[in-house]
Amino acid sequence: MNRRSQGPSPGWRKFLKRHESSIWSCDFFCVKTILFQTLYVFFVIRHINREILQFAVTPFPTAEWVAQQVVECCAWDQLPPRLLIDDRDGRYGAAFDRRLRHLGIEQVRTPFKAPRANAISQRWVKSVRTECLDHMLVLNEAHLRRAISAYVAYFNYWRPHRSLGQRAPCESTVCQFRPRGSDCEITAEPVLGGLHHICSRAA
């Protein structure tokens, strides 16, 4: 049987479940503009509630740049995680490893050619592509940054997740839509030009 076709091992799944409250993971994905420029999107996601903590866009990712994104995640109101999962991408480099150690973060690298070991990050890449980027032509870096920023806000505060019981990652911080009868007037605010909508009761 081809081992690559299987999911993470039971031991790895147990490890993730046991430590999910103290795990973040990060990854890259590439986006092509209409002029065929390659842009790199780096993001950090919190495992326990699938919240996107940070994303950044650049045409030229370096180890120092990536390290700075992780530092920005650890603001005064955001404690660093105990563990950070990443793959063996050469863009991380020694500067990234060194910055993690200074922050007290233990780096957990996935095995070679095992994207499912970082499945939560991979699932978000699929979501942002199928629910956002596949429906637009990206003009440039600024356009991509605006589009992903709007999608991240929608994803964190409004998009339901099956793994969270159909709740959004940051549901407790916003007023969620709860109908109160058939005569309740509902408004729908478009997101990303109408790709998605935020429904709420009219005032």
Secondary structure, DSSP 8 states (H G I E B T S, - for coil): --GGGS---HHHHHHHHHHGGGEEEEEEEEEE-TT--EEEEEEEEETTT--EEEEEEESS--HHHHHHHHHHHS-TTS---SEEEE---TTTHHHHHHHHHHHT-EEEE--TT-GGGGHHHHHHHHHHHHHTGGGS---SHHHHHHHHHHHHHHHHHT--BGGGTSB-TTGGGS------STT--EEEEEEGGGTEEEEEE--
